[in-house]
Amino acid sequence: MRRRRSLASQLLVWQLVVVVCLLCAVGALTVVQTGRNFRSNEERRMLSVAENVAATSVVQTQMGDRDLLAPAAETARSLSGATYVLIVDLRGRILTSPDPAQVGSTLDRTTSAFDGRAWVGTAGDSIEAHVPVFAADTRRVNGIVVAGAREPGIWEGALDQPVDALRYLLVALVIGVTGSLLLARRVKNQTLGLEPHEITALVENREALLHGIREGVVGLDAQDRITLVNDHARELLALPGDAVGRSVEELELNDRLRDVLTGRATGVDQLVLRQGVVLTLNRMPIKGAGAVVTLRDRTELLALQHELDASQHATDTLRAQAHEFANRLHTIAGLIALKEYDEVSNYIHQISSAQDQWRSEVSESIGDPAVAALLIAKASLAAERGTALRLDPDSVLGRIDEALSADLVMVLGNLVDNALDALSSLNGDRKWIEVGVVQVDDGVQVVVRDSGPGVAPELAEEVFRHGFTTKAASHGERGIGLALIRRACLRRGGSVSVSGSVFTARLPW
């Protein structure tokens, strides 16, 4: 298996490549610029040499005498450092030259100097200046002076100072290597020591995990903007397609959900109602980077919990009835032991009459079996807790459809349980709960009142908020009963309200 390069080695290689490329580019530009500067300087220098030679009296007066012209040309060449200085007559013959073989030959290039105009430029591999020689007496052109210097090639110029070039290269390499190592260390610290391929694999695994789990996941930055959301979270929260990048406050979410997402509501397993679905949310802050929120659909689990609660209530009712029945049996047994047979008969008749009276009262007023059964069961539970449950004489309800019956049982059961909890902390024998169920033109109206202190006026709306409770919280499970009642009423177009110790709920058909 091919071994992967580390981040430090990759940065080092790329840094060296960049440094070498930059050095080559800078070197090329330097060579070109140096060549231009050298050419410009040499042109001016050769022009000056040629003008000085052309201005000497010997050259102006003795144009035809080679013996006199040669020393003047050679002196100027040696003093100026020019490669050659030529004196040429009007016919183009070279009169003086450092190369004896050229003397007497014809100049092989045309020039404007014969017309009285100086010329500077390149001739072959040399930089030349051509200057006309004017006769001292007539001021007519009687020859020209050519001063030239050999132009070095590109590589020859670049290698003129090899020590400096090598020094600069070494300094640049040292800086590049040091910089790449420091950069690699900094990047590695910021990436928690992970190499690039490990980061890539981690991101791919994260994407697969986010979209593969059945829990919703929402990522938020420090400004509460959504940075990531998986498919299940988008479905549960009914988020729009452009939710990523938008603030939580910009989205159409209820206040409770906003509070949990932004961290204003803290705690474990926060329950939130969203479009008929009960969600459990947990928020994990990330230092300096925002937070991650996980959410689960608790609707089915909550339904099972309600069924379990119903079973528990039935068990409590049976236990209360068994306890009450045992006490009555003990009383009957005692009366028999005392041979008070008439008292036994009267006692049994009294018990039977009380039970029959409550069942008769409920069955005569409440025609729906589920609601009637609930009231009978709650009466036994209330009796065990020392509370009298009674039915409002004006109560009347016929048989209703299953959906409304289920909602009514949920509303009535929660209101009675809420009243029992409110009375549990009170002492005394005169604790009572009165239930009124009335069938009206547009639905069913439920009124539950008790002998407790009631709800403070300033909390009349707050008690229906999801999560509000005056009881000890247990993993986020408290404060949902009244919220579910309000949701059931509002879903049907009804309402629920409280005034002191009186709760009134209206459930339309």
C-alpha positions in Angstrom: 0.0 0.0 0.0 1.4 3.4 -1.0 2.3 5.4 2.0 0.6 8.8 2.2 2.7 12.0 2.5 2.3 13.9 5.7 0.9 17.4 5.7 4.4 18.8 6.6 6.1 17.0 3.7 3.4 18.1 1.2 3.7 21.7 2.3 7.5 21.5 2.2 7.5 20.2 -1.4 5.0 22.7 -2.6 6.8 25.5 -0.8 10.1 24.5 -2.5 8.3 24.4 -5.9 6.9 27.9 -5.3 10.3 29.2 -4.1 12.1 27.7 -7.1 9.5 29.1 -9.5 9.7 32.5 -8.0 13.5 32.5 -8.1 13.4 31.5 -11.7 10.9 34.2 -12.5 12.8 36.8 -10.6 16.1 35.7 -12.1 14.7 35.9 -15.6 13.3 39.3 -15.0 16.6 40.4 -13.4 18.6 39.1 -16.4 16.3 40.9 -18.8 16.4 44.1 -16.9 20.1 43.9 -16.4 20.6 43.4 -20.1 18.5 46.4 -20.9 20.4 48.5 -18.4 23.7 47.3 -19.7 22.8 48.0 -23.3 21.6 51.5 -22.4 24.7 52.3 -20.5 27.0 50.9 -23.1 25.2 52.8 -25.9 25.8 56.1 -24.0 29.4 55.2 -23.2 30.2 54.2 -26.8 28.6 57.4 -28.1 30.7 59.4 -25.7 33.9 57.6 -26.8 33.1 58.1 -30.5 32.3 61.7 -30.0 35.5 62.4 -28.1 37.6 60.7 -30.8 35.7 62.5 -33.6 36.3 65.9 -31.8 40.1 65.5 -31.6 42.1 67.9 -33.9 44.2 65.0 -35.2 41.2 63.1 -36.5 39.6 66.3 -37.9 42.8 67.5 -39.8 44.7 64.2 -40.5 41.9 61.9 -41.8 44.1 60.4 -44.5 47.2 59.7 -42.3 46.9 56.3 -40.7 50.1 56.6 -38.7 48.7 59.6 -36.8 45.1 58.3 -36.5 46.0 54.8 -35.1 47.6 56.1 -31.9 44.6 58.4 -31.2 42.1 55.6 -31.7 44.1 53.0 -29.7 44.5 55.5 -26.8 40.7 56.1 -26.7 40.0 52.4 -26.8 42.3 51.5 -24.0 41.2 54.3 -21.8 37.5 53.7 -22.3 37.5 50.0 -22.2 35.8 49.7 -25.6 36.3 46.5 -27.6 37.3 48.4 -30.7 37.5 52.0 -32.1 37.4 52.3 -35.9 38.1 55.4 -38.0 36.5 55.1 -41.4 36.9 57.5 -44.4 34.1 58.7 -46.7 34.6 55.7 -49.0 34.0 53.3 -46.2 37.5 52.1 -45.8 38.7 51.3 -42.3 41.7 53.4 -41.6 42.4 52.2 -38.0 41.4 49.0 -36.1 42.7 46.9 -33.2 42.6 44.0 -35.7 45.2 44.7 -38.4 43.4 42.4 -40.8 40.5 44.8 -40.9 42.7 47.8 -41.9 42.0 48.7 -45.5 38.8 46.7 -45.7 35.4 48.2 -46.3 32.9 48.8 -43.5 30.2 46.1 -44.0 27.3 48.1 -42.6 25.4 51.2 -43.6 25.1 54.1 -41.2 23.5 57.6 -41.0 26.8 59.0 -39.7 28.0 59.5 -43.4 25.1 62.0 -43.6 26.1 63.9 -40.5 23.8 62.2 -38.0 25.2 60.1 -35.1 23.8 56.5 -34.8 23.7 54.2 -31.8 22.6 50.5 -31.9 23.5 46.9 -32.1 25.7 45.4 -34.8 26.0 41.7 -34.5 27.0 40.9 -31.0 28.3 44.4 -30.3 26.9 47.7 -29.2 28.2 50.4 -31.5 28.1 54.2 -31.8 28.7 55.9 -35.2 29.7 59.6 -35.1 30.5 61.8 -38.1 33.9 63.5 -38.3 33.7 67.1 -39.5 36.7 68.8 -41.2 38.2 71.5 -39.1 38.1 74.1 -41.9 35.1 73.3 -44.0 32.9 71.6 -41.4 32.0 69.0 -44.0 31.9 65.3 -43.2 35.1 63.6 -44.2 34.8 60.3 -42.2 33.2 58.6 -39.2 34.3 57.1 -35.9 32.9 53.7 -34.8 33.2 52.8 -31.1 32.0 49.3 -30.1 31.8 47.0 -27.1 30.9 43.4 -27.1 27.5 42.6 -25.6 27.6 39.5 -23.3 25.0 36.7 -23.8 22.1 36.1 -21.4 23.8 33.2 -19.6 27.1 34.9 -19.5 25.5 37.9 -17.8 23.6 35.8 -15.4 26.8 34.0 -14.3 28.8 37.2 -13.8 28.0 37.0 -10.1 27.5 33.3 -9.2 28.4 33.7 -5.6 25.6 36.3 -5.0 23.0 34.2 -6.9 23.9 31.1 -4.9 23.7 33.0 -1.6 20.2 34.4 -2.5 19.1 30.9 -3.5 20.2 29.4 -0.2 18.6 32.2 1.8 15.3 31.7 -0.1 15.4 28.0 0.4 16.1 28.3 4.2 13.2 30.8 4.5 10.9 28.6 2.5 11.7 25.4 4.4 11.3 27.1 7.8 8.1 28.8 6.8 6.6 25.6 5.5 7.5 23.7 8.6 6.0 26.4 10.8 2.9 26.6 8.6 2.5 22.8 8.7 2.7 22.8 12.5 0.1 25.5 12.8 -2.3 23.9 10.4 -1.8 20.5 12.2 -2.6 22.1 15.6 -5.7 23.7 14.2 -6.9 20.4 12.6 -6.3 18.5 15.9 -3.3 16.6 14.5 -5.3 15.2 11.5 -3.8 14.7 8.1 -5.7 15.9 5.0 -6.8 12.4 4.0 -8.0 11.8 7.6 -10.0 15.1 7.5 -11.6 14.1 4.2 -12.5 10.6 5.6 -13.9 12.3 8.7 -16.1 14.6 6.7 -17.3 11.8 4.5 -18.1 9.6 7.6 -19.9 12.5 9.2 -22.1 13.1 6.2 -22.9 9.3 6.1 -23.6 9.3 9.8 -25.8 12.5 9.7 -28.0 11.2 7.0 -28.0 7.6 8.1 -29.2 7.9 11.7 -32.9 8.1 12.6 -32.4 11.0 15.0 -32.5 14.6 13.8 -29.4 16.7 14.0 -29.2 20.4 13.7 -25.9 22.4 13.8 -25.8 26.0 14.8 -23.0 28.6 14.8 -22.3 31.2 17.4 -24.9 33.5 15.9 -27.6 30.8 16.0 -27.5 30.3 12.2 -28.1 26.8 10.9 -24.9 25.3 9.5 -26.1 21.8 8.9 -29.3 19.8 9.2 -29.9 16.1 8.3 -32.9 14.7 6.5 -34.7 13.5 9.6 -34.4 16.9 11.3 -35.6 18.7 8.2 -38.6 16.4 8.2 -39.4 16.6 11.9 -39.1 20.4 12.0 -40.7 21.0 8.6 -37.7 23.2 7.6 -37.6 24.9 4.2 -35.0 23.9 1.6 -33.0 27.1 2.3 -32.8 26.7 6.0 -29.0 26.3 6.1 -27.4 29.7 6.5 -30.5 31.2 8.0 -31.0 32.3 11.6 -33.3 30.4 13.9 -35.2 33.6 14.5 -36.0 33.9 10.7 -37.6 30.5 10.5 -41.3 29.8 11.2 -40.9 28.0 14.5 -42.9 28.3 17.7 -41.4 30.1 20.7 -40.8 27.0 22.7 -38.7 25.4 19.9 -36.8 28.7 19.4 -35.9 28.8 23.1 -34.6 25.2 23.1 -32.6 25.6 19.8 -31.0 28.9 20.9 -30.2 27.7 24.5 -32.6 30.0 26.3 -34.4 26.9 27.6 -31.9 24.6 29.2 -32.2 21.0 30.4 -32.1 17.4 29.3 -34.7 15.8 27.0 -36.7 19.0 26.5 -40.2 18.2 25.1 -41.5 20.3 22.3 -44.8 20.1 20.3 -44.3 20.7 16.6 -47.2 20.3 14.2 -48.9 17.5 16.2 -45.6 15.7 16.9 -44.0 15.5 20.3 -40.2 16.0 20.0 -37.4 15.5 22.5 -34.5 17.9 22.1 -31.0 17.9 23.6 -28.6 20.8 23.0 -24.9 20.4 23.3 -22.9 23.7 23.2 -19.6 23.8 21.4 -17.1 26.3 22.8 -16.7 29.3 20.5 -18.5 27.5 17.6 -22.2 27.3 18.4 -24.1 24.1 19.3 -25.4 20.8 18.1 -29.1 19.9 18.8 -30.4 16.4 18.5 -34.1 15.6 18.3 -36.2 12.5 18.4 -39.8 11.8 17.7 -41.5 10.9 21.0 -45.1 10.8 19.7 -45.3 7.0 19.6 -43.4 6.6 22.9 -45.6 9.2 24.5 -48.7 7.4 23.3 -47.4 4.2 24.9 -46.6 6.1 28.0 -50.2 7.4 28.1 -51.4 3.8 27.7 -49.1 2.8 30.5 -50.4 5.7 32.6 -54.0 4.5 31.9 -53.0 1.0 33.0 -51.4 2.4 36.1 -54.5 4.4 36.9 -56.6 1.3 36.4 -54.3 -0.6 38.7 -54.5 2.2 41.3 -58.2 2.2 41.0 -58.4 -1.6 41.5 -56.0 -1.3 44.4 -58.1 1.4 46.0 -61.3 -0.6 45.5 -59.6 -3.7 46.9 -58.4 -1.7 49.9 -61.9 -0.2 50.4 -63.5 -3.6 50.0 -61.1 -5.2 52.5 -62.0 -2.5 55.1 -65.7 -3.2 54.5 -65.2 -6.9 54.9 -63.4 -6.3 58.2 -66.4 -4.2 59.3 -68.9 -6.9 58.3 -66.8 -9.6 60.0 -66.7 -7.6 63.2 -70.4 -7.1 63.2 -71.0 -10.8 62.6 -68.7 -11.6 65.5 -70.8 -9.4 67.7 -74.0 -11.1 66.3 -75.3 -7.7 65.1 -77.0 -9.3 62.1 -79.4 -6.4 61.6 -76.4 -3.9 61.5 -74.7 -6.2 59.0 -77.7 -6.0 56.7 -78.0 -2.3 57.1 -74.3 -1.7 56.4 -74.3 -3.9 53.3 -77.4 -2.1 52.0 -75.8 1.3 52.7 -72.6 0.4 50.8 -74.5 -1.0 47.9 -76.7 2.1 47.7 -73.7 4.4 47.7 -72.0 2.5 44.9 -75.2 2.2 42.9 -76.0 5.9 43.5 -72.7 7.0 41.9 -72.9 4.6 39.0 -76.5 5.5 38.5 -75.7 9.2 38.6 -72.9 8.9 36.1 -74.8 6.5 33.7 -77.9 8.7 33.7 -76.0 11.9 32.9 -73.1 10.5 30.7 -74.1 8.4 27.8 -70.6 7.8 26.3 -69.2 4.6 27.8 -65.5 5.7 27.7 -66.2 9.0 29.6 -68.5 7.2 32.1 -65.9 4.5 32.8 -63.3 7.2 33.3 -65.4 9.1 35.9 -66.3 5.8 37.8 -62.6 4.9 37.9 -61.5 8.4 39.0 -64.0 8.4 41.8 -62.3 5.3 43.4 -58.9 6.9 43.0 -60.1 10.2 44.5 -61.6 8.3 47.4 -58.3 6.6 48.2 -56.7 10.0 48.3 -59.3 11.4 50.7 -61.0 13.5 48.0 -64.7 13.4 47.0 -65.4 13.4 43.3 -68.8 14.6 42.4 -70.7 15.2 39.2 -72.4 18.5 38.4 -76.2 18.0 38.4 -76.4 19.9 35.1 -74.1 17.4 33.4 -75.5 15.8 30.3 -73.7 14.0 27.5 -74.9 11.5 24.9 -72.9 9.0 22.8 -70.3 10.8 20.7 -67.9 9.8 17.9 -64.7 7.9 18.8 -62.3 10.8 17.9 -64.2 13.3 20.1 -64.5 10.7 22.8 -60.8 10.0 22.8 -60.0 13.8 23.0 -62.6 14.2 25.8 -61.2 11.4 27.9 -57.7 12.8 27.5 -58.9 16.3 28.5 -61.1 15.2 31.4 -58.5 12.7 32.7 -55.7 15.3 32.7 -57.9 17.9 34.4 -59.0 15.5 37.2 -55.4 14.3 37.7 -54.2 17.9 37.8 -56.9 18.7 40.5 -55.9 15.6 42.5 -52.2 16.7 42.4 -53.2 20.2 43.5 -55.2 18.9 46.5 -52.6 16.3 47.5 -50.6 18.9 49.5 -53.7 20.1 51.4 -54.8 18.8 54.8 -58.4 18.4 55.9 -61.4 16.2 55.3 -63.3 18.6 53.0 -61.4 18.1 49.8 -63.5 17.8 46.7 -63.5 17.9 42.9 -66.6 18.7 40.9 -66.8 17.7 37.2 -69.3 19.1 34.8 -69.7 17.7 31.2 -72.3 19.5 29.1 -73.2 18.8 25.5 -73.9 22.1 23.7 -74.9 22.9 20.2 -71.4 23.2 18.8 -69.7 20.5 20.9 -68.9 19.5 24.5 -68.0 21.8 27.3 -66.0 20.5 30.3 -65.8 22.3 33.7 -63.6 21.0 36.5 -63.4 22.8 39.8 -61.8 21.8 43.1 -61.5 23.1 46.7 -57.8 24.0 46.2 -56.3 27.5 46.2 -56.4 27.7 42.4 -54.1 29.3 39.9 -52.8 32.9 40.4 -54.3 35.3 37.8 -50.8 36.2 36.5 -50.3 32.5 35.7 -53.6 32.0 33.9 -51.9 31.8 30.5 -48.5 30.5 31.6 -49.9 27.2 33.0 -50.7 26.1 29.4 -47.2 26.8 28.2 -45.3 23.6 27.3 -42.9 22.9 30.1 -44.5 25.0 32.8 -45.1 23.1 36.1 -45.3 23.8 39.8 -44.3 20.1 40.5 -40.8 18.7 40.6 -39.5 18.1 37.1 -38.4 14.6 36.1 -36.2 14.6 33.0 -38.4 17.0 31.1 -41.6 14.9 31.5 -43.5 17.5 33.6 -45.5 20.4 32.2 -47.0 18.7 29.2 -50.5 17.7 30.4 -52.1 21.1 30.2 -50.2 21.9 27.0 -51.7 18.7 25.4 -55.1 19.8 26.6 -54.8 23.2 24.9 -53.4 21.6 21.7 -56.3 19.2 21.5 -58.9 22.0 22.0 -57.2 24.3 19.5 -56.9 21.5 17.0 -60.7 21.2 17.0 -61.2 24.9 17.0 -62.0 25.1 20.7 -60.4 26.6 23.8 -59.3 26.1 27.4 -59.0 28.6 30.2 -58.6 28.8 33.9 -60.0 31.1 36.6 -58.8 30.4 40.0 -59.5 26.7 40.7 -62.0 26.4 37.7 -60.8 24.9 34.4 -63.1 25.3 31.4 -62.5 23.4 28.1 -64.6 23.5 25.0 -64.3 20.8 22.3 -66.3 21.4 19.1 -67.7 18.5 17.1 
